[in-house]
Amino acid sequence: MMRLCLFLLLSSMAFAQSTGSFHQDHTFNTSDFNNLNRRFSFYVPATYQASQNHTLILALPGCGVAPNDFRDDLRNIADSLDAIVACLDAGGNAITDEYGGREVKLLEYLYDSVQAHYSIDSNAVYLTGFSCNGREAMRVVLEELTTVPFAGVIPYSGAFNHPNFNPPSFARSQVSPVCLCMGTRDYFYTQLPYYHDLIDSLQARQAQFHEILMPNVGHTTVHPRFDEYMLDCFEYLSNTTTIGLREDSGQEAPFQYRRQGEKEVWVYSNSPGKARAKILSLDGKMLFDVLFQDEQSFSLPQKGIYFLQLSNTQGQQYEVKLAL
């Protein structure tokens, strides 16, 4: 009932089909959010077309950072990706700290509201956060604290120093791809062990992640290559796909694949023993039939449409269409 009430409240926003930068202030009067005041900041590119589905970036500003400032940091990214940005005000704090963590639910209401007013590609919904909420973005996705179907997460200069941040507890490190951006002059990189512990944990779990170390960058989004690094992350996330996602959070997805460049595909198996990968042309011609363990790369003859068939010794079989 609470989600429905808040959704109806957000649905009354007067931003339907607006473009450019704008924000909405709201007071939530439910028992869980007693008179909670929050600002939602949006950016919709001028190129937005209701007839097309668009990427959605849900963004969490750092502690003490205004949501409209972090939204503005992402405007060039949104223009490049033809994406919508929706930035949540966490009250100047880490999102899971407020109201016993219930404020995480506001991400769901924000997602529902944007989806109600705009044409969103539900397979291209991403979460990013800066500083304290870079860390919390990791928790939200990998500890399954929300039902929003995130296709990936970008913790930007994450402040990985919180006692509740425990990488080994992540439930779905194999499911949601991660791209980490960290400056080599960032205090959380140079002085504290937690970021390095996180990398070790992701590697130990063979998680699908990409690390971008930003030379000579401190704890900030204000530097000349911010757009470049963020776009690199979105390219990585958009080319990384999980196959055979199971509903029970204790299990990892059996397969993943990733497009690399124009004609190369990498396939990953998360199951014990050998797996089999077949790639067929659009007319059904067998191009590859390979047994592999852990990972395998394929160089395709040309750009086009292909079928990827995957199976393992557990009897799981999947087929996906590749568009290169």
N, C-alpha and C positions, 0 to 999 in steps of 0.2 A: 504493500500500500504506500509506503514512504516513497519508493522509487516512482510509482505512478503519480503521486501528488507533485513531487519535484519535477517530474518530466512535464506535467501539464503546466507548471509554472514557467519552466524554461521555454515551453512551446509557445507561450504568449509573447515571447520576445518579438520586437518589431524589426528584426534584422533580415527577414526572409528575402533571399535573393539580392541582398546588398553586396556591393563590392568595395574594395579599398580597406582602410583601417577603421575600426570602430570598436566600441566596447559596450557592455551592458552591466549595470550594477543590480544586485539582487539581495534580498533578505529572505532567508529560509526559515520558516516558522514551525517546522516539525519538531517533535519531541527530541530527536537526536541532534538537531541543529537549531537550538533555541535562539532565534533572532540573529543567526549567523549572516554577516554581511560579506559578500564576495563580489569581485569584479571579474568578468570574463572578457578577454581581449581577443579580437578576431582580425584576420587579414584574409581577404578573398581577392585573388588576382583579377585584373580587369578583363582577362581572357576567359573567365569562367563562362561555361555554357551548360545550361541545365540538361541538355540532351546528351551530355557526356559524363561519365563517372570520373571523379577526381580523387587524387591522393589527399589524405587527411593527416596532418601533423598535430597531435596533442602535445602541448608544451608546458613544462613546469619551471617557473623561474627560480633562481637561487634564493636562498634566505636573504631577505632584505631587498630583493630586486623586484621592482614593479612589473606586473604582468605585461603591460603595454611596452615596456623597454625590451623584454625578452622577445615579445612578438615582433618588434621592429628589427631585432637582430636577425630574425628568420625571414624577413620580407624578400630578400634577394633569392633565398633558397626556394621560397614559395613560387616566385615568378619563374624560376628556372624549371621547376617541376610541375608547374601549373597546379599547385597544391593549395589547399586551404589550411590556415594555421588557426588553432583555437588554444588560447593560453589561459590556464587556470591560476587564479590567485589563491595561494595556499596560506594567506594571512601573514606572509613574511617568514614562514617557518617551513620545516620539512613536512611534506604532506602526510606522512604516516604518524607524525607526532600529535597533530591536532585531534581533539575529541576522541582520544583512544584509537586513532587510526580510521575512524569512520569517514573522515574527510576524503579518503581515497574514493569513496562512492560518488563524490562529485564529478570524478572523471567519467563515470557511466552516464550521469545526467547530462554532462556537457556533450558527450558523444551522441547520445540519443537526440539531443536538441539539434545539433548540426546535421545529423542524418535526416531529421524530419524536414529541414529547410533546404538542404542542398543535395546534389547528386554525388554520393560518396562511393568510392570503390572499397567495398568491405574487405578486400584482400590487400589493400594498400593503406592501412591505418598504422601509423608509427607513433612512438612515444619518445620524447627527448626531454632532458632536464639538465639544468646547470647547477654545479656546486652541490649543496646539500640535497637538492632534488634531482641531481644526476645520480647520486647514490640511491635515492628513493625510487627513481624510475626503474633501476635494476630490480629493486625489491618488488615493485608493483607487478612487473612482468614475470620475473622468474620465480617468485613465491606465489603467483596466481592470486593476487589480492583484488583483482577486478575481473569482470566478465567481458571487458572490451577485447575484441579479437585483434590484438596487436600483431603485426607482421614482423616487428623488430623493434629494437630499443637502442637509443644513442645516449649514453651517459657522457655529458660533456664536462670535462674537468670535475669529475665526481669527487665529492668530499667523503672519501671512504674511511670514516673514522668514528662510526657510531656503534655502540654496543649491540644494537639490534641487527646490525648488518653482518650476517653470517653466511659467507659463500657456500659452505658445504650443505646448508639447509635448502638450497635452491631446488625447487620441485621439477622445473622444466628447462634445465640448461641446454637440453638437446632440441628444444622445440622452437623457441623464439630466438632468432639470430641476434647477435649483439655486436655493435661497433663502438669501441671505446676511444674517445679522444682525450689525450692527456698531454699537458705541456711539460717539457723537460725542466722547466724552472718553477713548476707548480709545487707549492709546499707539500701537497698531498702525494706528490711523486718523489720528492727529494728527501723529505724528513720523516715520513711515516711508512710503516710496512704494509698497511692494509691494501693499498692498490696492488702491490706486488703479490700479496696473498690471494687476491681475487684472480689475478692472471694465472697463478699456479693452480688454483681450484678449477678454473675453466679448462685449462690444458689437461689436468688430470681426468676430467670428465669427458674429454674429447668434444667439448662443446663447440658449436659453430659460432666463432667470433672473429672479429677483425680488430686489431689494435693500431691506432694511429698516434705515434708519438710526435708531438709538435715541437720542433727545435726552437729553443730560446723563448718559449711562450710560458707566461706565468698563469695565475688563477684568474682568467679573464676571457670574455668573448670579444673584447675590443682589440683586434689585431688584423693585419691586412689579409691573412690567409684563412680567416674564419669560414668564409663561404666555400672556399676550395675544400677544406677538410670535411665540412658537413656534407657537401655534395658527394665526396668520395664515400662517405658512410652510406648515404642513400643509394648510391650505385651498388655498393656491396649488398645491402639489405634487399634491394629489389631483385637482385640476381640470385638470392639464396632462398630455396624453397624446401619446405618439409613435406614429406610424402607419408601418408598413412598415419596421421595424427590420431592417437588414441584418446578417448575421453577421460580415462582414469589418470589422474595427475602423477601417480607413482610410476608410470611407464613412459619410456621415451619413444619417439617416433622411429619406425624401422629404417627409414631411408631419408636422405636429403640429396638434392642435386643443386649445382651452381653453374650458371653460365659464366664463362671466362672469355672475355673478348667476343669476337663476332662468330667464331666457329668452333670453340672448344667448350666441352661440358665435363664437369667433375661430378662423380657420383659417390655418395658415402653410405655405408651400411653401419647401422648401430646395433646389429644383432650378432651373436656369436656364430662362428663357422663361416663357410663360404656363401657368397651371394652371387646371383646371376643377373647380368645386365644385357639387354638386347636393345639395339637401336635400328628402327626400320624407317625407310623412306615413306613418303606420303602414299606411294603406289604399292606399298607392302614389301618392297625389296629389303632383305636382311643385310644391313651394313656391318653390324657388330653383334657378336654373341660371345660374351666373356664371363668367365668365373673370376671373382675377385674377393678379397677380404679387406675390410676397412674402407679403402678408397680406390677409385679408378678414374682415369681421365680418357676422354675421347676427342679426337680431332676430326670434325666432320668435313666433307669435301667442299661444301658451299653453304651459304645462308639459305634458309628455307624452313619448311615444316617437317618435323620428324616425330616418331613415336618412340618413347622410352618405356621399356617393360622391365620391371624389377621383381625378383623373387628371392626367397631365402629358404634355409633348411627348416624353418618353423612353419612353412606352408603359406606364408604371406605373399601375395602377388598384387602388383599395382601397375597401372599404365597411365602415363601422362603424355600430353602433347607438348612438344618443344617448338617454340617459334624463335628462330635465330635470324 
